[in-house]
Amino acid sequence: MLLQFLGTSLEMIDDSAWSRQISLEFSQQMASYTSPSHEKSFLYKALGTSLAVCKDLVHVKSQLHQFLRTTDYMEVPEREGVISILAFSAESHLDLTLNALQEFGAAMNKVKIPGFISRLKDYHHGKRGKTRSTLMLTYSSVAVHAPKDQLLSRVEADITGNILLHYRASCQVLGITVANKDMYLKLTLIHNVMEISCAILETRDSQEFEFSYKLELLGYMLDFIKKEPLDSLASPVRYKAILAIEHLSKLKPSLTLEENRELLDQCFKSLFPLPPLEMMKKEGETAKNALLIQSLYVRSFEALGELTETLLEGEPTSDWFQEMFELLATWFSSGKEWERERALQASMQLLTAYQETVHSTTQETFNQFGSVIGQIAPYSCDSLATSRQWVVDCISCLLSMQGQPMNLGSVEEELSCLREELTAAPDPEALFQASSKMARVVSEYFPSEQAADFIEATMDSMLSANPTCATAAGLWMKIILKECGDAMLDQVPAILNIIYSHMLSIKEGSLRQFLLEAVSILAHHHLEAVISSLLRKRLPMNRDTTELWRSLGEDPLLATQVLQVLIEKIKTSTSQEGSVTSETETDRHLAAAEPLSATCAIFQVVSALQSSKAVQELLPELFPVLLQQVSRTLGQKMPLPVISSPSLGQRDRQHTEGNPCRFSVQALESVLFKVGNARLMRELREQRTWILLENPQTHHEGVCLLVSVLLKSELVTPEIIQNLLPWVNSPTENYRVTGTAFLAQVKKHKKFLLDILIGALHDIFSSEVIGESMKALAKVLKELKEKDIGSSFRDLTQQIRTYFDDEDDALRSMAFVLFGILAQLTKKKWKAYFTEQVRKSWVTLLLHLQDPNPQVSMKCRATFHLCFPFLGLKRFQHAISKHLGGTDELNPTELQEDICRHLAKENAELLENLYKTTLMYFYSSWEGIRAAAAKLAGFIREHTDMQRMKWLDLEYLLMSLRVLEEDPSSTVQLVATEIISDICSGRVLEE
C-alpha cells in the first residue's frame, strides 16, 4: 500500500529532478540499516518504485548499472534487494531494465580469471554462480512486473533465453558442462519457470501465444525429478518441479496425450517408490527434520493433485481420464503396500479433479464407472487401513458422479460407517463383510451397460492383486452380478467371454470357484442367453467349458431349467432342418454345431446332478431328443469351428476331432444311468447296445435292444411314444429307421391324445366329462411346449374362456388353472394371439379374485399373476407381484385401486376396456361379483380425468348404480349407495 502511495505521489509531482533526488536519498539511506531487515527490504522496493516513475532515463540506467555492479552477491538480502530494484523499475522501463541486465551479463562473461587454480577457487566459492542465479531470478521477476501488453514480445529472447544462458553457464566447470547437482540452482530455474508461466498466463493473449521454450523447460523439470533420490525426501526440488510442470502445462503449445502421459508417469515414479513416511521421518536426525519431511511429503502430493487437475483441464475428456487412471492402476498391484496406498490417494485426487473440472460442467454419463470400480474396489481389503480409506473415498466420489439425480445423503452416511468398519476391521473376514456391504451399496447405482468393463477389471484384479484383495474382487463380482444381473441381458456374451478367457490364467481353487459361481448367478438372471453363449464354444469341449456346464448342473435351482433350455435348443434345430435347402454334400456329412453342443452340454449337466429327480421329470422330453440326436449324427463328422481369423482357419479345422454320434450316445447313456438302475445299465452294456447304436449299419438293432430293455423297466411313457410317432413318416431316412425300429417294440401309444381331450371340452351334456378332460389336459399340457399344441392352441384357448363364468365351481376353477398353464406355455408363435385373449379376459379374472368360492378365488389369483405380463404393463409388474406373489392374504380392494391409479396415468385405452367390461358384471348372478364390479367402477371414476377421458359417461354410471341400489343383496345396495354419495359430493365440491 505504501509503495503504491509512493508511486502515485511521484507521478502527481511529475518532477524528474525530484524523482532523481528521492531515489538517491533512498540509496543513501540503505547504509543506515542492518541487513537483513524489513526496513532495508522496503527501501529496495521504494527505490525501484521511484526509478519506475522517474523520466530521466539516463539516471535510471545509471542507478541500475550501479546496483548491478556494486551488489555483494554472496549476501542473500543484497541479492533480493537488487532483484526488487530491477523488477519494480521494469514496470515502466522494461526495455531499459532488460538492456541493463543484458549488458551486465555480457560484461561478466568477458571477465577472465587467470590461472587454473584461481578459476577453480572462483567456482568453489560460488560468487559467479550466485551472481548468475540472481540474474536468473531478476529476469523472471521482471517478467512478473513487466507491463502485460509488452511482455509477450520480450519473454522469449530477452527473458527466457537469457535465463537459460546463465543457467547453462552455471552448469559449466572450466568450460565443460557437468550435471547440475546444485539444489539452489535447480530451485532457481524452477522458480523462473513458475514466475514466467504465471506472467504469461496473466496477459490478454496468453491462449494464442506459443511459448517456444516450453518443451526445453519441461525437459529440465523432468530431469530434476528423475535425479531426485528415491530413498529419501530431503529437498523441495521434487514437489516444486512438479508445480513448475503444472504451470508450464497451461501454456501453448499443447502437448500430445502421449507427452502428457510421460509427464505424469515420471511424477508417479518419483513419488510412489519413496519409503513409508514414518520411516523417512525416523531417519531425520531431529524433530525439525521430521517436520520438514512431513511438510515436503504433503506438499509433494498436493503438487501432484494440482498437476492432475491442470492436465484434465487441458484435455477435459473421459478418454484422457482413462489414460491417466490406467497409469495409476499399474501401481495397485505393487508388492509394497505404501506404493499401493499412494496410488490410491492419487486416484482420489484424479477422481476429484475429474468431478470438479469435467463432470460438473458436462454432466455426461461417466462411462468409466464400471472399470474404475472393478480396479479399485478389491483394495477395500488391502493390508493398510489408509489404503482402505482411500478406496471408500474414491467410491464415494464415483457414486456422487453416478448418482447426480438421486438422493445420496443416506448413501454417504452408510459409506462413512463402512469406512470406520474397514479401518477397524481386525481380520480378513471382517474386511470381506464390510467390503461386501459396500458392494451392495454400489449395486444400487451400478450402470448395467458397463458390466463387461467391470468384470474385465475385476478379473484383472484377481490375477494381479494379493490373495486377500483377489478374494475381495471375487466377492464384488458375485454381488454386482446378483444385484444388477437382471439388467445385463445384452452384456451376457461379453461377460462370459471375459470369464472364459481368464479361466486359462486363474487356476487357484477358491478364485476359480468365483468364476463358476459368477456364471451360475448370471444364468439365474438370463438362462437362455448364458446357454446360447456357452453353446458357441468349440467342440470337443475343453476342460474350462466342461467345468462351466457342470457348475450349472450342480446348482439345484438351475439344473432342471438348464436341461429344459438345452432340450428346446435341440428341438428348435431339428424343426428347422427341413427348411435348409442350400446344403452341400460336405455340409450333410457334418454334424450341426448347436444341437451337438447342446447334446454334449446335457451329458455334462446330467453327470453333475446330485439327484435324479430332474432327469426323471424330463425323461419324456430328454429321451426323444437325445435318441433323435443319435439318429441325426449317424455317420457324421464333427462340425467346423467358427474361425475368428482367416490365417488360422486351416490349422484350427485340422484339430477338430471326435465322433458326433458317440457324443450323442454318451448323453443318452448318462440320462438313462440317472433314472435307471444297475441291472438296466448292465444289461444294455452286455448287449453292446451303445456300440450298436452309433454304427449306421447296426443302429436299428441297437434301437430295438434299447427299447426292449426300457419297456421292461417301464421307462417308455405315452409322451415318448407321442414324440416318436412323426419319425415314421419323416423325409430324413435316419429318423425313419430309428422311428420304425422304436415303434416296432412298442405296442401301445396314445395317438391324438391332445385333440381328443380338447374335443371333449365341447361336450355340452356332461359336466363330468368336461371336468375330467380338463384335469387330463392340465397334466398333458404340463408336459408339452407351445409348439407341441400346434393349431389346437386357438381352439383350446377359446374353449377354456367359456368356462370362466360357469356356474359349476369345479369347472371355473379348472378353467382358470388351464388358462394359467397356457400363459406359462405361450412363448413366441402364439404370444400375440394369447395376449389378445388375455386382454379380453383380464377384467373377468380381476373380478373373480373375489369369487364366492375361496378355492376358485385362489386358482384365479395364480392365473391372474401369470397372465398379467401379457398386458404389457411392465412398470406395474413389480407392484402386481407384491399383491399376488407369496402366500399373504390378498386385499382385492387395494389391488383394484392400484391398477386404476396406474392405468389412469399410463394406459387410458386399457382403463376404458376395464370400465366397459366392469359395467357388464353389474348383472352377474353372484352378489359378490356385483359388489366387486360396483367398487371397481367407483375406483375407475375416482382416478379418471373426466376432461381427457370422454368415454366415462357419468350419468349412465349413476343410472346403473341406482339400479344396484335396488339389488336383492344388502351388500350390493350399500356399495352402490356409497359410490353414488361420493360422486354427488364430488360434484358439489367442483361447483
ABEGO torsion letter per residue (X at the ends): XAAAAAAAAAAAAGBAAAAAAAAAAAAAAAAABBOBBAAAAAAAAAAAAAAAABABAAAAAAAAAAAAAABBAABAAAAAAAAAAAAAAAAABAAAAAAAAAAAAAAAAABBBBEAAAAAAAAAAGAAAAAAAAAAAAAAAAAAABBAAAAAAAAAAAAAAAAAAAAAAAABBGGBBBBBABAAAAAAAAAAAAAAAAAAAABAAAAABBBAAAAAAAAAAAAAAAABBAABBABAAAAAAAAAAAAAAABOBBBBAAAAAAAAAAAAAAAAABBBAAAAAAABABAAAAAAAAAAAAAAAAAAAAAAAAAAAABBBAAAAAAAAAAAAAAAABABAAAAAAAAAAAAAAAAAAAAAAAAAAGBBBAAAAAAAAAAAAAAABABAAAAAAAAAAAAAAAAAAAAABBAAAAAAAAAAAAAAAAABABAAAAAAAAAAAAAAAAAABBAAAAAAAAAAAAAAAAABBAAAAAAAAAAAAAAAAAAAAAAAAAAAAAAAAAAAAAAABABAAAAAAAAAAAAAAAAABAAAAAAAAAABBOBBBAAAAAAAAAAAABAAAAAAAAAAAAAAAAAAAAAAAABAABBAAAAABBBAAAAAAAAAAAAAAAABABAAAAAAAAAAAAAAAAAAAAAABGBBBBBBBBABAAAAAAAAAABBEBAAAAAAAAAAAAAAAABBAAAAAAAAAAGAAAAAABAAAAAAAAAAAAAAAAAAGABBAAAAAAAAAAAABABAAAAAAAAAAAAABABBBBGAAAAAAAAAABAABAAAAAAAAAAAAAAAAABBAAAAEAAAAAAAAAAAAAAABABAAAAAAAAAAAAAAAAABBAAAAAAAAAAAAAAAAAAAAAAABABAAAAAAAAAAAAAAAAAAGBAAAAAAAAAAABEABBBBAAAAAAAAAAAAAAABAAAAAAAAAAAAAAAABABAAAAAAAAAAAAAAAAABBAAABAABBAAAAAAAAAAAAABABAAAAAAAAAAAAAAAAAAAAAX
